[in-house]
Amino acid sequence: MDQVLKLRSIAFGAVLVLVAGCTALPPAAAPGATPGIRPVPANTAPLPVDATGTAAPSPALSNPASSSPASSSPASSSPASSSPATPGSPSAAATPTAAPSAAATSTADATPPKDTRSGRQLDQPYVVNGIVVVSKKHPISKRYQRKHPGKYGLEKEVAAALAELTAAAKQDGVKVLVRSGYRSYAEQDKILKRKIVEYGSEKMARRYNAEPGKSEHQTGLAVDLWDGVTWGLGVRNTKVGKWLWKHAREYGFILRYPPGKEKITGYAYEPWHFRYIGVEDSLTFNPNSKLTLEEYLGIG
């Protein structure tokens, strides 16, 4: 019996020793550690440090919402938003290279040359982006010569385009006729003088009739079109007038003097007067467009 009691006492003491061993005291704080901050495990690599001595955040711990493709793309990074360079490493922003400005180039290309012609220089027309401009502000002399006169006295290229236009109109049941093509300097002078008498007002006559040297007809690039019956402003209400304003652009022609643009063109609305500028340029004009050549070329 005494031996049994001794064995129980020994076993009880052993249990007390095991229980006491399972109660761990908190480890002593590392020197310099801030209370309340979880210490970095000994086997964790230190975070990179930037130029200011501040630990940069780990990519795996950064906020995904603050790292969008747009802001992380090299093309969209600016010197102000990019991370500071590590001391001792060369900085890409240290020697910036000035890239050419696309806006500056396009602005220079869009600026038309000034018309400084005078004297014998007026034998040649004012040209902007390959397009001849003849108007009250940009005259030509009586010595101006067409290059390749064709039907109706028009330049051959213009006459060919006009033939295509009239054929297309015919397919749509519209008969387009030519009322006036090329006019010489002398002929334009006679027309203006006659119109001044007919109108009884020189000011009114000049709204629709150019002085010699200031008429597009002298270049062989312009033509007056109608249906053979209705003339004047009434052309706008005819099948011909409506068809031309909508479709002439498809063949290289534009309505040269649209309504409401007299202050820009120098001439009143003429629904019959069409100017050839080539399909490449004319197709940039919308059907029934009120855009003027001056506005298109940036000289309006």
Sequence and secondary structure as in RCSB ss.txt:
>XXXX:A:sequence
MDQVLKLRSIAFGAVLVLVAGCTALPPAAAPGATPGIRPVPANTAPLPVDATGTAAPSPALSNPASSSPASSSPA
SSSPASSSPATPGSPSAAATPTAAPSAAATSTADATPPKDTRSGRQLDQPYVVNGIVVVSKKHPISKRYQRKHPG
KYGLEKEVAAALAELTAAAKQDGVKVLVRSGYRSYAEQDKILKRKIVEYGSEKMARRYNAEPGKSEHQTGLAVDL
WDGVTWGLGVRNTKVGKWLWKHAREYGFILRYPPGKEKITGYAYEPWHFRYIGVEDSLTFNPNSKLTLEEYLGIG
>XXXX:A:secstr
 HHHHHHHHHHHHHHHHHHHHH        TT  TTS    TTS    B TTS B   TTTS GGG  HHHHSGG
G  TTTS    TTS  GGGS      HHHHHHHHHS       GGGGGS EEETTEEE SSSS   TT   SSB 
GGG BHHHHHHHHHHHHHHHHTT   EEEE    HHHHHHHHHHHHHHHS HHHHHHHS  TTS GGGGT EEEE
E SS  GGGGGGSHHHHHHHHHGGGGTEEESS TT HHHHSS   TTEEEE  HHHHTTS TT    HHHHHT  
